[in-house]
Amino acid sequence: MKKSIFILLAVIGFLGCKNDTKTEVNLEENRSKSYDQNDGYITMKGEFLYYADAAVFQTQNEIYGVVVDENMHRLNNQVKPFKKEATDMVPVTIRVRKFEKPENEEGWPYRVEIKDILKVEKPNSNKEDVIKLAN
């Protein structure tokens, strides 16, 4: 009788064990969750470029015009140390307000207004998607 109870408890113990799997923690996702999600801003990761009087933000799927304001100039100052040439794009993570451009203006269909700078990264020096022309 004691053997059968012991075997029954052992079987219940084995069946009751969970298969715990560790999940990776996405720091960017957690960082963005610390903000009020009802503020209308979105977190975007992409590459930033400010050249002359225009700013561009490029994600994997879309290109956006950037509103030139104080926050854009702050971001530009943070990416300058990572640029080798004036036309280099630098990876950034920013919180933005996304909206459609006015109909009477040229440019990309959407614009972003930078509200918060979350992260500025060093560009990948091994990336070979740039074509340079020799003189």
DSSP file (Angstrom, degrees, kcal/mol; ACC not computed):
  #  RESIDUE AA STRUCTURE BP1 BP2  ACC     N-H-->O    O-->H-N    N-H-->O    O-->H-N    TCO  KAPPA ALPHA  PHI   PSI    X-CA   Y-CA   Z-CA
    1    1 A M     >        0   0    0      0, 0.0     4,-2.0     0, 0.0     5,-0.2   0.000 360.0 360.0 360.0 -43.4    0.0    0.0    0.0
    2    2 A K  H  >  +     0   0    0      1,-0.2     4,-2.4     2,-0.2     5,-0.2   0.870 360.0  53.8 -66.2 -35.0    2.8    2.4    0.9
    3    3 A K  H  > S+     0   0    0      1,-0.2     4,-2.7     2,-0.2    -1,-0.2   0.911 108.2  48.9 -64.7 -41.3    4.6    1.6   -2.4
    4    4 A S  H  > S+     0   0    0      2,-0.2     4,-2.4     1,-0.2    -1,-0.2   0.883 112.0  48.2 -68.1 -37.4    1.5    2.4   -4.4
    5    5 A I  H  X S+     0   0    0     -4,-2.0     4,-2.7     2,-0.2    -1,-0.2   0.918 112.6  49.4 -66.1 -43.1    1.0    5.7   -2.6
    6    6 A F  H  X S+     0   0    0     -4,-2.4     4,-2.2     2,-0.2    -2,-0.2   0.918 112.7  46.8 -61.7 -43.6    4.7    6.5   -3.1
    7    7 A I  H  X S+     0   0    0     -4,-2.7     4,-2.5     2,-0.2    -1,-0.2   0.903 112.1  51.0 -65.2 -41.2    4.5    5.7   -6.8
    8    8 A L  H  X S+     0   0    0     -4,-2.4     4,-2.4     1,-0.2    -2,-0.2   0.917 111.5  47.1 -62.8 -44.1    1.3    7.7   -7.2
    9    9 A L  H  X S+     0   0    0     -4,-2.7     4,-2.4     2,-0.2    -1,-0.2   0.877 111.7  51.4 -65.0 -37.8    2.9   10.7   -5.5
   10   10 A A  H  X S+     0   0    0     -4,-2.2     4,-2.3     2,-0.2    -2,-0.2   0.913 110.9  47.7 -65.4 -42.5    6.0   10.4   -7.7
   11   11 A V  H  X S+     0   0    0     -4,-2.5     4,-2.5     2,-0.2     5,-0.2   0.923 113.2  47.9 -64.3 -44.4    3.9   10.2  -10.9
   12   12 A I  H  X S+     0   0    0     -4,-2.4     4,-1.9     1,-0.2    -2,-0.2   0.890 110.9  52.9 -63.0 -38.6    1.9   13.3   -9.8
   13   13 A G  H  X S+     0   0    0     -4,-2.4     4,-0.7     2,-0.2    -2,-0.2   0.911 111.1  45.1 -63.2 -43.1    5.2   15.1   -9.0
   14   14 A F  H >< S+     0   0    0     -4,-2.3     3,-0.6     1,-0.2    -2,-0.2   0.896 115.1  47.3 -68.2 -40.2    6.6   14.4  -12.4
   15   15 A L  H 3< S+     0   0    0     -4,-2.5    -1,-0.2     1,-0.2    -2,-0.2   0.801 108.8  55.6 -71.6 -27.4    3.4   15.4  -14.2
   16   16 A G  H 3< S+     0   0    0     -4,-1.9    -1,-0.2    -5,-0.2    -2,-0.2   0.621  81.7 107.2 -80.9 -13.2    3.1   18.6  -12.1
   17   17 A C    <<  -     0   0    0     -4,-0.7     2,-0.2    -3,-0.6    -3,-0.0  -0.452  66.6-134.9 -68.7 136.0    6.5   19.9  -13.0
   18   18 A K        -     0   0    0     -2,-0.2     2,-1.3     1,-0.0    -1,-0.1  -0.609  10.9-125.8 -87.9 151.2    6.4   22.8  -15.4
   19   19 A N        -     0   0    0     -2,-0.2     2,-0.4     2,-0.0    -1,-0.0  -0.726  34.8-160.6 -94.0  83.6    8.6   23.0  -18.4
   20   20 A D        -     0   0    0     -2,-1.3     2,-0.4     1,-0.0    -3,-0.0  -0.511   8.9-171.8 -72.5 124.0   10.1   26.5  -17.6
   21   21 A T        -     0   0    0     -2,-0.4     2,-0.4     0, 0.0    -2,-0.0  -0.955  21.5-127.0-115.1 137.3   11.6   28.2  -20.6
   22   22 A K        -     0   0    0     -2,-0.4     2,-0.4     1,-0.0    -2,-0.0  -0.659  22.5-150.7 -82.9 133.7   13.6   31.4  -20.2
   23   23 A T        -     0   0    0     -2,-0.4     2,-0.2     1,-0.0    -1,-0.0  -0.814  19.8-111.1-104.4 146.3   12.4   34.2  -22.4
   24   24 A E        -     0   0    0     -2,-0.4     2,-0.6     1,-0.1    -1,-0.0  -0.509  28.0-130.6 -73.5 141.7   14.7   36.9  -23.6
   25   25 A V        -     0   0    0     -2,-0.2     2,-0.9     4,-0.0     3,-0.1  -0.842  10.9-146.5 -96.5 122.5   14.1   40.3  -22.2
   26   26 A N     >  -     0   0    0     -2,-0.6     4,-2.2     1,-0.2     5,-0.2  -0.791   9.3-166.2 -89.3 107.0   13.8   43.1  -24.8
   27   27 A L  H  > S+     0   0    0     -2,-0.9     4,-2.6     1,-0.2     5,-0.2   0.869  86.1  53.9 -63.6 -37.9   15.3   46.1  -23.1
   28   28 A E  H  > S+     0   0    0      2,-0.2     4,-2.3     1,-0.2    -1,-0.2   0.903 108.9  49.1 -64.0 -40.2   13.9   48.5  -25.7
   29   29 A E  H  > S+     0   0    0      2,-0.2     4,-1.5     1,-0.2    -2,-0.2   0.918 113.2  46.5 -65.5 -42.8   10.4   47.2  -25.2
   30   30 A N  H  X S+     0   0    0     -4,-2.2     4,-0.8     2,-0.2    -2,-0.2   0.881 111.0  52.6 -66.6 -37.3   10.7   47.5  -21.5
   31   31 A R  H >< S+     0   0    0     -4,-2.6     3,-0.9     1,-0.2     4,-0.3   0.916 109.7  48.3 -63.8 -42.7   12.1   51.0  -21.8
   32   32 A S  H >< S+     0   0    0     -4,-2.3     3,-1.2     1,-0.2    -1,-0.2   0.799 104.2  61.1 -70.2 -26.5    9.2   52.1  -24.0
   33   33 A K  H 3< S+     0   0    0     -4,-1.5    -1,-0.2     1,-0.2     4,-0.2   0.718  90.0  70.2 -71.0 -19.2    6.7   50.6  -21.5
   34   34 A S  T << S+     0   0    0     -3,-0.9    -1,-0.2    -4,-0.8     2,-0.2   0.652  90.3  76.5 -73.1 -12.9    7.9   52.9  -18.9
   35   35 A Y  S <  S-     0   0    0     -3,-1.2     2,-0.6    -4,-0.3    -3,-0.0  -0.569 103.7 -88.6 -91.8 160.6    6.3   55.8  -20.8
   36   36 A D    >   -     0   0    0     -2,-0.2     3,-1.3     1,-0.2     5,-0.3  -0.579  34.3-156.3 -68.4 115.7    2.6   56.5  -20.8
   37   37 A Q  T 3  S+     0   0    0     -2,-0.6     3,-0.4     1,-0.3    -1,-0.2   0.579  87.8  62.4 -74.1  -8.5    1.3   54.4  -23.7
   38   38 A N  T 3  S+     0   0    0      1,-0.2    -1,-0.3     2,-0.1    -2,-0.1   0.182  74.6  94.0 -99.9  16.6   -1.7   56.7  -24.1
   39   39 A D  S <  S-     0   0    0     -3,-1.3    -1,-0.2     2,-0.2    -2,-0.1   0.526  96.0-117.6 -87.6  -4.5    0.3   59.8  -25.0
   40   40 A G  S    S+     0   0    0     -3,-0.4    58,-0.4     1,-0.3     2,-0.2   0.420  75.0 120.9  87.3  -2.5    0.0   59.2  -28.7
   41   41 A Y        -     0   0    0     -5,-0.3     2,-0.3    56,-0.1    -1,-0.3  -0.654  46.8-153.5 -94.9 152.5    3.8   58.8  -29.3
   42   42 A I  E     -A   96   0A   0     54,-2.5    54,-2.9    -2,-0.2     2,-0.5  -0.928  15.4-123.8-124.4 151.1    5.4   55.6  -30.7
   43   43 A T  E     -A   95   0A   0     -2,-0.3     2,-0.4    52,-0.2    52,-0.2  -0.817  34.4-178.5 -93.6 128.4    8.9   54.2  -30.3
   44   44 A M  E     -A   94   0A   0     50,-3.1    50,-2.6    -2,-0.5     2,-0.4  -0.966  17.5-155.8-131.1 144.9   10.7   53.7  -33.5
   45   45 A K  E     +A   93   0A   0     -2,-0.4    15,-0.3    48,-0.2     2,-0.3  -0.977  42.9 102.2-119.6 132.0   14.1   52.2  -34.3
   46   46 A G  E     -A   92   0A   0     46,-2.4    46,-3.2    -2,-0.4     2,-0.4  -0.905  66.7 -58.5-175.3-158.9   15.9   53.2  -37.5
   47   47 A E  E     -AB  91  58A   0     11,-3.0    11,-2.9    -2,-0.3     2,-0.4  -0.905  40.8-152.8-115.9 140.8   18.6   55.4  -39.0
   48   48 A F  E     +AB  90  57A   0     42,-2.6    42,-2.0    -2,-0.4     2,-0.3  -0.872  13.7 176.3-116.0 142.3   18.8   59.2  -38.8
   49   49 A L  E     - B   0  56A   0      7,-2.3     7,-3.0    -2,-0.4     2,-0.5  -0.974   8.8-175.0-145.1 130.0   20.4   61.7  -41.1
   50   50 A Y  E     + B   0  55A   0     -2,-0.3     2,-0.4     5,-0.2     5,-0.2  -0.992  15.7 168.9-122.3 122.4   20.5   65.5  -40.9
   51   51 A Y  E >   - B   0  54A   0      3,-2.6     3,-2.0    -2,-0.5     2,-0.7  -0.989  59.3 -39.4-139.6 126.1   22.1   67.2  -43.9
   52   52 A A  T 3  S-     0   0    0     -2,-0.4     3,-0.0     1,-0.3    -2,-0.0  -0.457 126.0 -22.6  60.7-103.9   22.0   70.9  -44.7
   53   53 A D  T 3  S+     0   0    0     -2,-0.7     2,-0.4     2,-0.0    -1,-0.3   0.158 121.8  77.3-124.9  19.1   18.4   71.9  -43.9
   54   54 A A  E <   -B   51   0A   0     -3,-2.0    -3,-2.6    13,-0.0     2,-0.4  -0.975  55.5-158.7-132.9 145.6   16.6   68.5  -44.1
   55   55 A A  E     -B   50   0A   0     11,-0.5    11,-2.2    -2,-0.4     2,-0.4  -0.959   7.7-168.1-124.9 143.1   16.3   65.6  -41.7
   56   56 A V  E     -BC  49  65A   0     -7,-3.0    -7,-2.3    -2,-0.4     2,-0.4  -0.976   9.2-164.1-132.1 141.7   15.4   62.0  -42.6
   57   57 A F  E     -BC  48  64A   0      7,-2.5     7,-2.9    -2,-0.4     2,-0.5  -0.993  13.5-167.8-125.5 123.2   14.5   59.0  -40.5
   58   58 A Q  E     -BC  47  63A   0    -11,-2.9   -11,-3.0    -2,-0.4     5,-0.2  -0.949   6.7-178.6-119.3 124.3   14.6   55.6  -42.2
   59   59 A T        -     0   0    0      3,-2.8   -13,-0.1    -2,-0.5   -15,-0.0  -0.387  50.7 -87.8 -99.9-173.2   13.2   52.3  -40.7
   60   60 A Q  S    S+     0   0    0    -15,-0.3   -14,-0.1     1,-0.2     3,-0.1   0.814 125.5  23.6 -65.3 -29.0   13.3   48.9  -42.4
   61   61 A N  S    S+     0   0    0      1,-0.1     2,-0.3     0, 0.0    -1,-0.2   0.586 122.7  32.3-114.2 -13.3   10.1   49.6  -44.2
   62   62 A E        -     0   0    0      2,-0.0    -3,-2.8     0, 0.0     2,-0.4  -0.962  55.3-140.1-149.2 156.2    9.6   53.3  -44.5
   63   63 A I  E     -C   58   0A   0     -2,-0.3    47,-0.4    -5,-0.2     2,-0.4  -0.982  24.5-168.5-120.3 136.0   11.3   56.7  -44.9
   64   64 A Y  E     -C   57   0A   0     -7,-2.9    -7,-2.5    -2,-0.4     2,-0.3  -0.932  22.1-126.7-124.4 144.7   10.1   59.7  -42.9
   65   65 A G  E     -Cd  56 111A   0     45,-1.8    47,-2.4    -2,-0.4     2,-0.4  -0.676  31.4-136.4 -79.0 146.4   10.8   63.4  -43.1
   66   66 A V  E     - d   0 112A   0    -11,-2.2   -11,-0.5    -2,-0.3     2,-0.3  -0.902  13.6-117.6-111.0 134.5   11.7   64.8  -39.7
   67   67 A V        -     0   0    0     45,-2.4     2,-0.9    -2,-0.4    47,-0.4  -0.527  29.7-129.0 -66.5 126.4   10.4   68.0  -38.2
   68   68 A V        +     0   0    0     -2,-0.3     2,-0.2   -15,-0.1    -1,-0.1  -0.714  58.0 121.2 -83.8 109.4   13.4   70.3  -37.8
   69   69 A D  S  > S-     0   0    0     -2,-0.9     4,-2.0     1,-0.0     5,-0.2  -0.777  78.2 -68.3-149.5-168.2   13.1   71.6  -34.2
   70   70 A E  H  > S+     0   0    0     -2,-0.2     4,-2.1     1,-0.2     5,-0.1   0.895 128.5  50.3 -61.7 -42.8   15.1   71.7  -30.9
   71   71 A N  H  > S+     0   0    0      1,-0.2     4,-2.4     2,-0.2    -1,-0.2   0.873 108.9  52.4 -65.3 -37.0   14.8   67.9  -30.3
   72   72 A M  H  > S+     0   0    0      1,-0.2     4,-2.5     2,-0.2    -1,-0.2   0.909 109.9  48.7 -65.0 -40.9   16.0   67.1  -33.8
   73   73 A H  H  X S+     0   0    0     -4,-2.0     4,-2.1     2,-0.2    -2,-0.2   0.869 109.3  53.0 -67.1 -35.8   19.0   69.4  -33.3
   74   74 A R  H  X S+     0   0    0     -4,-2.1     4,-1.5     2,-0.2    -2,-0.2   0.931 110.7  47.1 -61.9 -44.5   19.7   67.6  -29.9
   75   75 A L  H  X S+     0   0    0     -4,-2.4     4,-1.8     1,-0.2    -2,-0.2   0.917 109.7  53.3 -63.1 -42.5   19.6   64.2  -31.7
   76   76 A N  H  X S+     0   0    0     -4,-2.5     4,-1.4     1,-0.2    -1,-0.2   0.894 106.9  51.9 -60.2 -40.0   21.9   65.6  -34.5
   77   77 A N  H  < S+     0   0    0     -4,-2.1    -1,-0.2     1,-0.2    -2,-0.2   0.847 109.8  50.3 -64.5 -33.2   24.4   66.7  -31.8
   78   78 A Q  H  < S+     0   0    0     -4,-1.5    -1,-0.2     1,-0.2    -2,-0.2   0.802 112.3  45.9 -75.6 -28.5   24.4   63.2  -30.3
   79   79 A V  H >X S+     0   0    0     -4,-1.8     3,-1.5     1,-0.2     4,-0.6   0.682  90.0  85.4 -87.8 -17.6   24.9   61.4  -33.7
   80   80 A K  G >< S+     0   0    0     -4,-1.4     3,-1.4     1,-0.3    -1,-0.2   0.865  83.6  57.0 -53.2 -43.0   27.8   63.7  -34.8
   81   81 A P  G 34 S+     0   0    0      0, 0.0    -1,-0.3     0, 0.0    -2,-0.1   0.757 106.5  51.5 -62.4 -21.4   30.5   61.7  -33.0
   82   82 A F  G <4 S+     0   0    0     -3,-1.5     2,-0.4    -4,-0.2    -2,-0.2   0.549  90.5  96.2 -90.8  -8.7   29.5   58.6  -34.9
   83   83 A K    <<  +     0   0    0     -3,-1.4     3,-0.1    -4,-0.6     7,-0.0  -0.672  42.3 179.3 -89.0 133.9   29.6   60.1  -38.4
   84   84 A K  S    S+     0   0    0     -2,-0.4     2,-0.3     1,-0.3    -1,-0.2   0.743  80.7  22.9 -93.9 -33.9   32.7   59.7  -40.6
   85   85 A E  S >  S-     0   0    0      1,-0.0     3,-1.6     0, 0.0    -1,-0.3  -0.895  85.9-111.4-128.5 160.1   31.1   61.7  -43.4
   86   86 A A  T 3  S+     0   0    0     -2,-0.3   -36,-0.2     1,-0.3    -1,-0.0   0.752 116.0  52.7 -63.4 -24.3   28.3   64.2  -43.4
   87   87 A T  T 3  S+     0   0    0    -38,-0.1    -1,-0.3     2,-0.1     2,-0.2   0.313  80.0 121.7 -97.0   8.7   26.0   61.8  -45.3
   88   88 A D    <   -     0   0    0     -3,-1.6     2,-0.4     1,-0.0    -5,-0.1  -0.503  56.0-138.8 -72.3 138.0   26.4   58.9  -42.9
   89   89 A M        -     0   0    0     -2,-0.2   -40,-0.2   -40,-0.1    -2,-0.1  -0.800  14.6-153.3 -97.1 142.0   23.2   57.6  -41.3
   90   90 A V  E     -A   48   0A   0    -42,-2.0   -42,-2.6    -2,-0.4     2,-0.2  -0.948  19.0-115.4-120.0 132.7   23.3   56.6  -37.6
   91   91 A P  E     +A   47   0A   0      0, 0.0    30,-2.8     0, 0.0     2,-0.3  -0.469  44.7 167.4 -67.8 131.7   21.1   54.0  -35.9
   92   92 A V  E     -AE  46 120A   0    -46,-3.2   -46,-2.4    28,-0.2     2,-0.5  -0.951  33.2-143.7-140.2 159.1   18.8   55.5  -33.2
   93   93 A T  E     +AE  45 119A   0     26,-2.7    25,-2.1    -2,-0.3    26,-2.0  -0.994  35.4 165.3-123.5 121.9   15.8   54.6  -31.1
   94   94 A I  E     -AE  44 117A   0    -50,-2.6   -50,-3.1    -2,-0.5     2,-0.5  -0.918  38.2-125.9-136.4 157.6   13.4   57.5  -30.6
   95   95 A R  E     +AE  43 116A   0     21,-2.8    20,-3.0    -2,-0.3    21,-1.7  -0.923  43.7 173.0-102.4 131.2    9.8   58.3  -29.5
   96   96 A V  E     -AE  42 114A   0    -54,-2.9   -54,-2.5    -2,-0.5     2,-0.6  -0.862  40.1-125.1-135.9 163.9    8.0   60.2  -32.1
   97   97 A R  E     - E   0 113A   0     16,-1.9    16,-2.1    -2,-0.3     2,-0.4  -0.980  34.3-154.4-107.0 119.5    4.6   61.7  -33.1
   98   98 A K  E     + E   0 112A   0     -2,-0.6     2,-0.3   -58,-0.4    14,-0.2  -0.804  24.5 154.6-100.0 134.4    3.9   60.4  -36.6
   99   99 A F  E     - E   0 111A   0     12,-2.4    12,-3.3    -2,-0.4     2,-0.1  -0.976  44.0 -91.5-152.7 163.8    1.6   62.3  -38.9
  100  100 A E  E     - E   0 110A   0     -2,-0.3    10,-0.2    10,-0.2     3,-0.1  -0.479  44.0-113.7 -77.2 148.3    0.8   62.9  -42.6
  101  101 A K        -     0   0    0      8,-2.1    -1,-0.1     7,-0.2     6,-0.1  -0.428  42.1 -88.2 -75.9 156.4    2.6   65.7  -44.4
  102  102 A P    >   -     0   0    0      0, 0.0     3,-1.5     0, 0.0    -1,-0.1  -0.365  35.6-123.0 -62.0 145.8    0.6   68.6  -45.7
  103  103 A E  T 3  S+     0   0    0      1,-0.3    -2,-0.1    -3,-0.1     0, 0.0   0.815 106.9  55.9 -62.7 -32.6   -0.8   68.1  -49.2
  104  104 A N  T 3  S+     0   0    0      2,-0.0     2,-0.3     0, 0.0    -1,-0.3   0.380  95.7  82.6 -85.7   6.3    0.8   71.1  -50.7
  105  105 A E  S <  S-     0   0    0     -3,-1.5     2,-0.1     2,-0.0    -4,-0.1  -0.814  74.3-124.4-112.0 151.8    4.4   70.1  -49.7
  106  106 A E        +     0   0    0     -2,-0.3     2,-0.3     3,-0.0    -2,-0.0  -0.469  61.8  67.0 -84.1 161.3    6.9   67.8  -51.3
  107  107 A G  S    S-     0   0    0     -2,-0.1     4,-0.1    -6,-0.1    -6,-0.0  -0.781  85.0 -18.1 128.7-169.7    8.5   64.9  -49.5
  108  108 A W        -     0   0    0     -2,-0.3    -7,-0.2     2,-0.1   -43,-0.1  -0.329  63.0-112.4 -71.9 154.8    7.6   61.6  -48.0
  109  109 A P  S    S+     0   0    0      0, 0.0    -8,-2.1     0, 0.0     2,-0.3   0.793  97.5  41.4 -61.6 -29.3    4.0   60.8  -47.2
  110  110 A Y  E     - E   0 100A   0    -47,-0.4   -45,-1.8   -10,-0.2     2,-0.3  -0.881  64.9-162.0-122.3 152.9    4.6   60.8  -43.4
  111  111 A R  E     -dE  65  99A   0    -12,-3.3   -12,-2.4    -2,-0.3     2,-0.4  -0.891   7.5-148.3-124.3 158.3    6.6   62.9  -41.0
  112  112 A V  E     -dE  66  98A   0    -47,-2.4   -45,-2.4    -2,-0.3     2,-0.6  -0.982   2.1-153.8-127.1 142.8    7.8   62.3  -37.5
  113  113 A E  E     - E   0  97A   0    -16,-2.1   -16,-1.9    -2,-0.4     2,-0.3  -0.971  26.1-127.3-113.4 118.4    8.3   64.8  -34.7
  114  114 A I  E     + E   0  96A   0     -2,-0.6   -18,-0.2   -47,-0.4   -43,-0.2  -0.482  35.6 166.1 -71.8 125.8   10.9   63.7  -32.2
  115  115 A K  E     +     0   0A   0    -20,-3.0     2,-0.3     1,-0.4   -19,-0.2   0.698  66.5   9.4-107.4 -31.2    9.7   63.8  -28.7
  116  116 A D  E     - E   0  95A   0    -21,-1.7   -21,-2.8   -45,-0.0     2,-0.6  -0.984  60.0-139.3-154.4 139.5   12.3   61.8  -26.9
  117  117 A I  E     + E   0  94A   0     -2,-0.3   -23,-0.2   -23,-0.2     3,-0.1  -0.899  24.9 170.4-101.8 115.4   15.7   60.3  -27.7
  118  118 A L  E     -     0   0A   0    -25,-2.1     2,-0.3    -2,-0.6   -24,-0.2   0.854  61.3  -2.2 -92.9 -40.1   16.1   56.8  -26.2
  119  119 A K  E     - E   0  93A   0    -26,-2.0   -26,-2.7     2,-0.0     2,-0.4  -0.983  46.3-163.2-158.6 138.9   19.3   55.5  -27.7
  120  120 A V  E     - E   0  92A   0     -2,-0.3     2,-0.3   -28,-0.2   -28,-0.2  -0.998  23.8-165.6-123.1 127.2   22.0   56.4  -30.2
  121  121 A E        -     0   0    0    -30,-2.8   -39,-0.1    -2,-0.4     3,-0.0  -0.749  26.3-103.1-115.3 158.3   24.2   53.6  -31.5
  122  122 A K        -     0   0    0     -2,-0.3   -39,-0.1   -32,-0.1     3,-0.0  -0.614  46.7-110.9 -74.1 133.2   27.5   53.3  -33.3
  123  123 A P        -     0   0    0      0, 0.0     2,-0.7     0, 0.0    -1,-0.1  -0.299  33.5-100.8 -64.0 151.5   26.9   52.4  -37.0
  124  124 A N    >   -     0   0    0      1,-0.2     3,-1.2     2,-0.1    -3,-0.0  -0.638  29.9-161.8 -73.9 113.6   27.9   49.0  -38.2
  125  125 A S  T 3  S+     0   0    0     -2,-0.7    -1,-0.2     1,-0.2     0, 0.0   0.674  86.6  60.0 -73.6 -16.2   31.3   49.5  -40.0
  126  126 A N  T 3  S+     0   0    0      2,-0.0     2,-0.3    -3,-0.0    -1,-0.2   0.454  74.9 118.5 -89.7  -1.5   31.0   46.2  -41.8
  127  127 A K    <   -     0   0    0     -3,-1.2     3,-0.2     1,-0.1     0, 0.0  -0.498  44.8-169.4 -69.7 127.9   27.8   47.2  -43.6
  128  128 A E        +     0   0    0     -2,-0.3    -1,-0.1     1,-0.2    -3,-0.0  -0.269  52.0 106.9-116.7  46.5   28.4   47.2  -47.3
  129  129 A D        +     0   0    0      2,-0.0     2,-0.5     0, 0.0    -1,-0.2   0.232  56.6  95.4-106.7  14.5   25.3   48.9  -48.7
  130  130 A V        -     0   0    0     -3,-0.2     2,-0.6     2,-0.0     0, 0.0  -0.903  58.2-156.5-108.6 131.3   27.0   52.2  -49.6
  131  131 A I        -     0   0    0     -2,-0.5     2,-0.4     2,-0.0    -2,-0.0  -0.925  10.4-165.9-106.3 123.7   28.3   52.8  -53.1
  132  132 A K        -     0   0    0     -2,-0.6     2,-0.4     0, 0.0    -2,-0.0  -0.917   9.7-143.8-112.7 135.7   31.0   55.4  -53.4
  133  133 A L        -     0   0    0     -2,-0.4     2,-0.2     2,-0.0    -2,-0.0  -0.803  12.5-138.5 -98.3 135.4   32.1   56.9  -56.6
  134  134 A A              0   0    0     -2,-0.4    -1,-0.0     1,-0.1     0, 0.0  -0.599 360.0 360.0 -88.8 153.9   35.7   57.8  -57.3
  135  135 A N              0   0    0     -2,-0.2    -1,-0.1     0, 0.0    -2,-0.0   0.471 360.0 360.0 -78.0 360.0   36.7   61.0  -59.0
